[in-house]
Amino acid sequence: MPIDTSKEEDQSNAADRRARGEFVRGVSGFRDVIGQSDAYPAEPGRYHLHAALNCPWCHRVTLARNVLGLQDSITLDVAFPNRTGEDDPAGPNLWEFAPDRLASATGAPLPECTVETATGHARRLVQEIYAAEGSEERSVPVLYDKKTQTIVSNESAEIVRMLGAQARGLGSTLSDDSLPALYPLGPAHEDLRSDIDALNAAIYVAINNGSYKAGFSGKQDVYDSAFDAYFEMLLQLENRLKDGRSFLTGETFTEADLRLFPTLYRHDPIYYIRMKLNGARILDYPNLWRWLCRVYALPGVAESGSLLHCKQGYFGRSWNNVVPKGPIHPVPYPHAYLHPELADR
């Protein structure tokens, strides 16, 4: 079966590529779909998300939950943004639910972090949720069925798609006029879906996964290639928005916008440094900056993520674990996203 490059990476020779210093993202193993069978019907209050607010793949899913008005019907647990250390009895690099753990950035707990509530067992580690089903996976996000006590999916792109398709049945509180069609169905929208599909694939390869290729690959030529592809794609998107359109495909917010947002939200305050993507800021692209601010202003978007969690997650386990305070000029982030006029400076 051909690889869908809009949501996963070719795994050919993955071990050898990693050994040569390339970052190769793994493939998610749980791929069921709400609403496609009797096993997982679309019901309000039945499903749950395990997420980490620093993770861009989780950010896609919390964005979808919020913009679709599903906050009251899909419950949410939030892991601490840094994973376990070498001194943890379960081992290092594991997502944990630790609401009392202190963040090095603030010296205090992060109020958004929670205990685990969906399984009924108050799991400390995400890994334990997988282990209950015989899986060795340990990633987030996890879409969980509280009724059957099983994992539905851990593939963020597919979770976003199914939440959009089943939003009404899942209990969206939005009116029909306010509920966004992230991936419109029907023959009248065939061209729009093709546009979204093409954007999703290009953005995934060059921007979403490309940022990790640049930041976590250990070989200069891999970094150089990822860096160049990332900024070439930013320029293409900047030019796409030159005609004054509000969103990537026109005047409506779609899945393509949703999937681009988490990476660009992180670029100036985090990826510019941590992912070595210091070619330019999003603020240096006037059309993209206005787009970023426009999306940030949509109902539910600002509450779907946390730059503090992002900074803690990316810098709190890197180098000497000191978390940078900036940027603070021209406006501290994320407040800068309330100022589209900064593009005119």
Contacts in CASP RR format, 6 or more apart in sequence:
PFRMAT RR
TARGET T0000
AUTHOR 0000-0000-0000
METHOD contacts of the structure
MODEL  1
MPIDTSKEEDQSNAADRRARGEFVRGVSGFRDVIGQSDAYPAEPGRYHLH
AALNCPWCHRVTLARNVLGLQDSITLDVAFPNRTGEDDPAGPNLWEFAPD
RLASATGAPLPECTVETATGHARRLVQEIYAAEGSEERSVPVLYDKKTQT
IVSNESAEIVRMLGAQARGLGSTLSDDSLPALYPLGPAHEDLRSDIDALN
AAIYVAINNGSYKAGFSGKQDVYDSAFDAYFEMLLQLENRLKDGRSFLTG
ETFTEADLRLFPTLYRHDPIYYIRMKLNGARILDYPNLWRWLCRVYALPG
VAESGSLLHCKQGYFGRSWNNVVPKGPIHPVPYPHAYLHPELADR
3 9 0 8 1.000
3 10 0 8 1.000
3 11 0 8 1.000
5 201 0 8 1.000
5 204 0 8 1.000
5 205 0 8 1.000
6 157 0 8 1.000
6 197 0 8 1.000
6 200 0 8 1.000
6 201 0 8 1.000
6 204 0 8 1.000
7 155 0 8 1.000
7 156 0 8 1.000
7 157 0 8 1.000
7 158 0 8 1.000
7 200 0 8 1.000
7 204 0 8 1.000
8 25 0 8 1.000
8 26 0 8 1.000
8 27 0 8 1.000
8 28 0 8 1.000
8 155 0 8 1.000
9 24 0 8 1.000
9 25 0 8 1.000
9 26 0 8 1.000
9 27 0 8 1.000
9 209 0 8 1.000
11 24 0 8 1.000
11 26 0 8 1.000
11 27 0 8 1.000
14 24 0 8 1.000
14 26 0 8 1.000
17 24 0 8 1.000
18 24 0 8 1.000
20 219 0 8 1.000
21 217 0 8 1.000
21 218 0 8 1.000
21 219 0 8 1.000
21 222 0 8 1.000
22 213 0 8 1.000
22 217 0 8 1.000
22 218 0 8 1.000
22 219 0 8 1.000
22 222 0 8 1.000
23 212 0 8 1.000
23 213 0 8 1.000
23 215 0 8 1.000
23 216 0 8 1.000
23 217 0 8 1.000
23 218 0 8 1.000
23 222 0 8 1.000
25 209 0 8 1.000
25 212 0 8 1.000
28 137 0 8 1.000
28 139 0 8 1.000
28 153 0 8 1.000
28 154 0 8 1.000
28 155 0 8 1.000
28 156 0 8 1.000
29 135 0 8 1.000
29 137 0 8 1.000
29 154 0 8 1.000
29 155 0 8 1.000
30 135 0 8 1.000
30 137 0 8 1.000
30 142 0 8 1.000
30 151 0 8 1.000
30 152 0 8 1.000
30 153 0 8 1.000
30 154 0 8 1.000
30 155 0 8 1.000
31 153 0 8 1.000
31 155 0 8 1.000
31 158 0 8 1.000
32 39 0 8 1.000
32 40 0 8 1.000
32 152 0 8 1.000
32 153 0 8 1.000
33 40 0 8 1.000
33 152 0 8 1.000
33 153 0 8 1.000
33 158 0 8 1.000
33 162 0 8 1.000
34 40 0 8 1.000
34 41 0 8 1.000
34 42 0 8 1.000
34 47 0 8 1.000
34 143 0 8 1.000
34 152 0 8 1.000
34 162 0 8 1.000
34 163 0 8 1.000
34 166 0 8 1.000
34 170 0 8 1.000
35 41 0 8 1.000
35 42 0 8 1.000
35 162 0 8 1.000
35 165 0 8 1.000
35 166 0 8 1.000
39 148 0 8 1.000
40 145 0 8 1.000
40 148 0 8 1.000
40 152 0 8 1.000
42 166 0 8 1.000
42 168 0 8 1.000
42 169 0 8 1.000
42 170 0 8 1.000
43 147 0 8 1.000
43 169 0 8 1.000
43 170 0 8 1.000
44 73 0 8 1.000
44 169 0 8 1.000
44 170 0 8 1.000
44 171 0 8 1.000
45 73 0 8 1.000
45 74 0 8 1.000
45 75 0 8 1.000
45 146 0 8 1.000
45 170 0 8 1.000
45 171 0 8 1.000
46 145 0 8 1.000
46 146 0 8 1.000
46 147 0 8 1.000
47 73 0 8 1.000
47 74 0 8 1.000
47 75 0 8 1.000
47 143 0 8 1.000
47 144 0 8 1.000
47 145 0 8 1.000
47 146 0 8 1.000
47 152 0 8 1.000
47 170 0 8 1.000
48 74 0 8 1.000
48 75 0 8 1.000
48 76 0 8 1.000
48 77 0 8 1.000
48 117 0 8 1.000
48 118 0 8 1.000
48 143 0 8 1.000
48 144 0 8 1.000
48 145 0 8 1.000
48 146 0 8 1.000
49 61 0 8 1.000
49 62 0 8 1.000
49 65 0 8 1.000
49 74 0 8 1.000
49 75 0 8 1.000
49 76 0 8 1.000
49 77 0 8 1.000
49 141 0 8 1.000
49 142 0 8 1.000
49 143 0 8 1.000
49 144 0 8 1.000
50 77 0 8 1.000
50 79 0 8 1.000
50 116 0 8 1.000
50 118 0 8 1.000
50 126 0 8 1.000
50 129 0 8 1.000
50 140 0 8 1.000
50 141 0 8 1.000
50 142 0 8 1.000
50 144 0 8 1.000
51 58 0 8 1.000
51 61 0 8 1.000
51 62 0 8 1.000
51 76 0 8 1.000
51 77 0 8 1.000
51 78 0 8 1.000
51 79 0 8 1.000
51 140 0 8 1.000
51 141 0 8 1.000
51 142 0 8 1.000
52 58 0 8 1.000
52 78 0 8 1.000
52 79 0 8 1.000
52 80 0 8 1.000
52 81 0 8 1.000
52 95 0 8 1.000
52 140 0 8 1.000
52 309 0 8 1.000
53 59 0 8 1.000
53 62 0 8 1.000
53 78 0 8 1.000
53 81 0 8 1.000
53 112 0 8 1.000
53 305 0 8 1.000
53 306 0 8 1.000
53 309 0 8 1.000
53 310 0 8 1.000
54 81 0 8 1.000
54 306 0 8 1.000
54 309 0 8 1.000
54 310 0 8 1.000
54 312 0 8 1.000
54 313 0 8 1.000
54 314 0 8 1.000
55 140 0 8 1.000
55 141 0 8 1.000
56 208 0 8 1.000
56 262 0 8 1.000
56 263 0 8 1.000
56 266 0 8 1.000
57 140 0 8 1.000
57 141 0 8 1.000
57 156 0 8 1.000
57 262 0 8 1.000
58 140 0 8 1.000
58 141 0 8 1.000
58 156 0 8 1.000
59 261 0 8 1.000
59 262 0 8 1.000
59 265 0 8 1.000
59 304 0 8 1.000
59 305 0 8 1.000
60 156 0 8 1.000
60 157 0 8 1.000
60 159 0 8 1.000
60 160 0 8 1.000
60 258 0 8 1.000
60 259 0 8 1.000
60 262 0 8 1.000
61 141 0 8 1.000
61 143 0 8 1.000
61 156 0 8 1.000
61 159 0 8 1.000
61 160 0 8 1.000
61 163 0 8 1.000
62 76 0 8 1.000
62 304 0 8 1.000
62 305 0 8 1.000
63 160 0 8 1.000
63 258 0 8 1.000
63 261 0 8 1.000
63 262 0 8 1.000
63 301 0 8 1.000
63 304 0 8 1.000
63 305 0 8 1.000
64 70 0 8 1.000
64 159 0 8 1.000
64 160 0 8 1.000
64 163 0 8 1.000
64 164 0 8 1.000
64 182 0 8 1.000
64 258 0 8 1.000
65 71 0 8 1.000
65 74 0 8 1.000
65 76 0 8 1.000
65 163 0 8 1.000
65 304 0 8 1.000
66 299 0 8 1.000
66 300 0 8 1.000
66 301 0 8 1.000
66 303 0 8 1.000
66 304 0 8 1.000
67 180 0 8 1.000
67 182 0 8 1.000
67 253 0 8 1.000
67 258 0 8 1.000
67 298 0 8 1.000
67 299 0 8 1.000
67 300 0 8 1.000
67 301 0 8 1.000
67 304 0 8 1.000
68 163 0 8 1.000
68 164 0 8 1.000
68 167 0 8 1.000
68 172 0 8 1.000
68 174 0 8 1.000
68 179 0 8 1.000
68 180 0 8 1.000
68 182 0 8 1.000
69 167 0 8 1.000
69 172 0 8 1.000
69 173 0 8 1.000
69 174 0 8 1.000
69 179 0 8 1.000
70 163 0 8 1.000
70 167 0 8 1.000
70 170 0 8 1.000
70 171 0 8 1.000
70 172 0 8 1.000
70 173 0 8 1.000
71 173 0 8 1.000
72 171 0 8 1.000
72 173 0 8 1.000
73 170 0 8 1.000
73 171 0 8 1.000
73 172 0 8 1.000
73 173 0 8 1.000
74 163 0 8 1.000
74 170 0 8 1.000
75 117 0 8 1.000
75 118 0 8 1.000
75 146 0 8 1.000
76 114 0 8 1.000
77 97 0 8 1.000
77 114 0 8 1.000
77 115 0 8 1.000
77 116 0 8 1.000
77 117 0 8 1.000
77 118 0 8 1.000
78 97 0 8 1.000
78 112 0 8 1.000
78 113 0 8 1.000
78 114 0 8 1.000
79 95 0 8 1.000
79 96 0 8 1.000
79 97 0 8 1.000
79 98 0 8 1.000
79 113 0 8 1.000
79 126 0 8 1.000
79 140 0 8 1.000
80 95 0 8 1.000
80 96 0 8 1.000
80 97 0 8 1.000
80 98 0 8 1.000
80 99 0 8 1.000
80 101 0 8 1.000
80 110 0 8 1.000
80 113 0 8 1.000
81 103 0 8 1.000
81 110 0 8 1.000
81 309 0 8 1.000
81 310 0 8 1.000
81 312 0 8 1.000
81 313 0 8 1.000
82 101 0 8 1.000
82 312 0 8 1.000
82 313 0 8 1.000
82 316 0 8 1.000
82 317 0 8 1.000
83 92 0 8 1.000
83 93 0 8 1.000
83 94 0 8 1.000
83 95 0 8 1.000
83 96 0 8 1.000
83 317 0 8 1.000
84 90 0 8 1.000
84 91 0 8 1.000
84 92 0 8 1.000
84 93 0 8 1.000
84 94 0 8 1.000
84 96 0 8 1.000
84 125 0 8 1.000
85 91 0 8 1.000
85 92 0 8 1.000
85 93 0 8 1.000
86 92 0 8 1.000
88 94 0 8 1.000
88 96 0 8 1.000
90 124 0 8 1.000
90 125 0 8 1.000
90 127 0 8 1.000
94 125 0 8 1.000
94 126 0 8 1.000
94 127 0 8 1.000
94 138 0 8 1.000
95 125 0 8 1.000
95 126 0 8 1.000
95 127 0 8 1.000
95 138 0 8 1.000
95 139 0 8 1.000
95 140 0 8 1.000
96 124 0 8 1.000
96 125 0 8 1.000
96 126 0 8 1.000
97 113 0 8 1.000
97 114 0 8 1.000
97 115 0 8 1.000
97 116 0 8 1.000
97 123 0 8 1.000
97 124 0 8 1.000
97 125 0 8 1.000
97 126 0 8 1.000
98 113 0 8 1.000
98 124 0 8 1.000
99 109 0 8 1.000
99 110 0 8 1.000
99 113 0 8 1.000
99 114 0 8 1.000
99 115 0 8 1.000
100 109 0 8 1.000
101 109 0 8 1.000
101 110 0 8 1.000
101 113 0 8 1.000
102 108 0 8 1.000
102 109 0 8 1.000
103 109 0 8 1.000
103 110 0 8 1.000
103 308 0 8 1.000
103 312 0 8 1.000
104 312 0 8 1.000
104 316 0 8 1.000
104 321 0 8 1.000
104 322 0 8 1.000
104 323 0 8 1.000
105 308 0 8 1.000
105 311 0 8 1.000
105 312 0 8 1.000
105 315 0 8 1.000
105 316 0 8 1.000
105 323 0 8 1.000
106 308 0 8 1.000
110 306 0 8 1.000
110 308 0 8 1.000
110 309 0 8 1.000
110 312 0 8 1.000
112 306 0 8 1.000
112 309 0 8 1.000
115 122 0 8 1.000
116 122 0 8 1.000
116 123 0 8 1.000
116 124 0 8 1.000
116 129 0 8 1.000
118 144 0 8 1.000
118 146 0 8 1.000
119 129 0 8 1.000
119 132 0 8 1.000
119 144 0 8 1.000
119 149 0 8 1.000
121 128 0 8 1.000
121 132 0 8 1.000
123 129 0 8 1.000
125 138 0 8 1.000
126 138 0 8 1.000
126 139 0 8 1.000
126 140 0 8 1.000
126 142 0 8 1.000
127 138 0 8 1.000
129 142 0 8 1.000
129 144 0 8 1.000
129 151 0 8 1.000
130 136 0 8 1.000
130 137 0 8 1.000
130 138 0 8 1.000
130 142 0 8 1.000
130 151 0 8 1.000
132 149 0 8 1.000
133 150 0 8 1.000
133 151 0 8 1.000
135 151 0 8 1.000
137 154 0 8 1.000
139 154 0 8 1.000
140 154 0 8 1.000
141 154 0 8 1.000
141 156 0 8 1.000
141 159 0 8 1.000
142 151 0 8 1.000
142 153 0 8 1.000
142 154 0 8 1.000
143 151 0 8 1.000
143 152 0 8 1.000
143 153 0 8 1.000
143 154 0 8 1.000
143 159 0 8 1.000
144 150 0 8 1.000
144 151 0 8 1.000
144 152 0 8 1.000
145 151 0 8 1.000
145 152 0 8 1.000
153 159 0 8 1.000
153 162 0 8 1.000
157 200 0 8 1.000
157 204 0 8 1.000
157 259 0 8 1.000
160 182 0 8 1.000
160 255 0 8 1.000
160 258 0 8 1.000
160 259 0 8 1.000
161 182 0 8 1.000
161 183 0 8 1.000
161 255 0 8 1.000
163 170 0 8 1.000
164 182 0 8 1.000
164 183 0 8 1.000
165 183 0 8 1.000
165 185 0 8 1.000
167 174 0 8 1.000
167 179 0 8 1.000
168 179 0 8 1.000
172 179 0 8 1.000
180 252 0 8 1.000
180 253 0 8 1.000
180 254 0 8 1.000
181 252 0 8 1.000
181 254 0 8 1.000
182 253 0 8 1.000
182 254 0 8 1.000
182 255 0 8 1.000
182 258 0 8 1.000
183 193 0 8 1.000
183 196 0 8 1.000
183 254 0 8 1.000
183 255 0 8 1.000
184 192 0 8 1.000
184 193 0 8 1.000
184 254 0 8 1.000
185 193 0 8 1.000
192 249 0 8 1.000
192 254 0 8 1.000
195 249 0 8 1.000
195 256 0 8 1.000
196 249 0 8 1.000
196 254 0 8 1.000
196 255 0 8 1.000
196 256 0 8 1.000
199 248 0 8 1.000
199 249 0 8 1.000
199 256 0 8 1.000
199 260 0 8 1.000
200 255 0 8 1.000
200 256 0 8 1.000
200 259 0 8 1.000
202 233 0 8 1.000
202 236 0 8 1.000
203 233 0 8 1.000
203 237 0 8 1.000
203 256 0 8 1.000
203 259 0 8 1.000
203 260 0 8 1.000
204 259 0 8 1.000
205 229 0 8 1.000
206 229 0 8 1.000
206 230 0 8 1.000
206 232 0 8 1.000
206 233 0 8 1.000
207 230 0 8 1.000
207 233 0 8 1.000
207 234 0 8 1.000
207 260 0 8 1.000
207 263 0 8 1.000
207 264 0 8 1.000
208 259 0 8 1.000
208 260 0 8 1.000
208 262 0 8 1.000
208 263 0 8 1.000
210 226 0 8 1.000
210 229 0 8 1.000
210 230 0 8 1.000
211 226 0 8 1.000
211 230 0 8 1.000
211 263 0 8 1.000
211 266 0 8 1.000
211 267 0 8 1.000
211 271 0 8 1.000
211 275 0 8 1.000
211 277 0 8 1.000
212 275 0 8 1.000
213 222 0 8 1.000
213 223 0 8 1.000
213 225 0 8 1.000
213 226 0 8 1.000
214 223 0 8 1.000
214 226 0 8 1.000
214 227 0 8 1.000
214 230 0 8 1.000
214 275 0 8 1.000
214 276 0 8 1.000
214 277 0 8 1.000
215 223 0 8 1.000
215 226 0 8 1.000
215 274 0 8 1.000
215 275 0 8 1.000
215 276 0 8 1.000
215 277 0 8 1.000
216 275 0 8 1.000
217 223 0 8 1.000
217 226 0 8 1.000
223 276 0 8 1.000
227 276 0 8 1.000
227 277 0 8 1.000
227 279 0 8 1.000
230 277 0 8 1.000
231 277 0 8 1.000
231 279 0 8 1.000
231 280 0 8 1.000
234 280 0 8 1.000
234 282 0 8 1.000
234 285 0 8 1.000
234 288 0 8 1.000
235 285 0 8 1.000
237 248 0 8 1.000
237 260 0 8 1.000
237 285 0 8 1.000
237 288 0 8 1.000
238 285 0 8 1.000
238 286 0 8 1.000
238 287 0 8 1.000
238 288 0 8 1.000
239 287 0 8 1.000
240 248 0 8 1.000
241 248 0 8 1.000
241 287 0 8 1.000
241 288 0 8 1.000
241 290 0 8 1.000
241 291 0 8 1.000
242 287 0 8 1.000
244 287 0 8 1.000
245 251 0 8 1.000
246 291 0 8 1.000
246 294 0 8 1.000
247 253 0 8 1.000
247 254 0 8 1.000
247 256 0 8 1.000
247 257 0 8 1.000
247 291 0 8 1.000
247 294 0 8 1.000
247 295 0 8 1.000
248 254 0 8 1.000
248 256 0 8 1.000
248 257 0 8 1.000
248 260 0 8 1.000
248 291 0 8 1.000
249 256 0 8 1.000
249 257 0 8 1.000
253 295 0 8 1.000
253 298 0 8 1.000
257 291 0 8 1.000
257 295 0 8 1.000
261 292 0 8 1.000
261 295 0 8 1.000
261 301 0 8 1.000
263 271 0 8 1.000
264 282 0 8 1.000
264 288 0 8 1.000
264 292 0 8 1.000
265 292 0 8 1.000
265 296 0 8 1.000
265 305 0 8 1.000
265 307 0 8 1.000
265 334 0 8 1.000
265 337 0 8 1.000
266 307 0 8 1.000
266 310 0 8 1.000
267 277 0 8 1.000
267 281 0 8 1.000
267 282 0 8 1.000
268 281 0 8 1.000
268 282 0 8 1.000
268 283 0 8 1.000
268 327 0 8 1.000
268 333 0 8 1.000
268 336 0 8 1.000
269 307 0 8 1.000
269 310 0 8 1.000
269 311 0 8 1.000
269 326 0 8 1.000
269 327 0 8 1.000
269 333 0 8 1.000
269 334 0 8 1.000
270 307 0 8 1.000
270 310 0 8 1.000
270 311 0 8 1.000
270 314 0 8 1.000
270 315 0 8 1.000
271 277 0 8 1.000
272 278 0 8 1.000
272 279 0 8 1.000
272 281 0 8 1.000
273 324 0 8 1.000
274 314 0 8 1.000
274 315 0 8 1.000
274 318 0 8 1.000
282 288 0 8 1.000
282 289 0 8 1.000
282 292 0 8 1.000
283 289 0 8 1.000
283 336 0 8 1.000
283 342 0 8 1.000
283 343 0 8 1.000
286 343 0 8 1.000
286 344 0 8 1.000
287 343 0 8 1.000
289 340 0 8 1.000
289 342 0 8 1.000
289 343 0 8 1.000
290 340 0 8 1.000
290 343 0 8 1.000
292 337 0 8 1.000
293 337 0 8 1.000
293 338 0 8 1.000
293 339 0 8 1.000
293 340 0 8 1.000
294 340 0 8 1.000
295 301 0 8 1.000
296 302 0 8 1.000
296 334 0 8 1.000
296 337 0 8 1.000
296 338 0 8 1.000
297 337 0 8 1.000
297 338 0 8 1.000
302 334 0 8 1.000
302 337 0 8 1.000
307 333 0 8 1.000
307 334 0 8 1.000
311 323 0 8 1.000
311 324 0 8 1.000
312 323 0 8 1.000
315 321 0 8 1.000
315 322 0 8 1.000
315 323 0 8 1.000
315 324 0 8 1.000
316 322 0 8 1.000
316 323 0 8 1.000
326 332 0 8 1.000
326 333 0 8 1.000
327 333 0 8 1.000
327 336 0 8 1.000
330 336 0 8 1.000
330 342 0 8 1.000
330 345 0 8 1.000
331 338 0 8 1.000
331 339 0 8 1.000
331 342 0 8 1.000
336 342 0 8 1.000
END
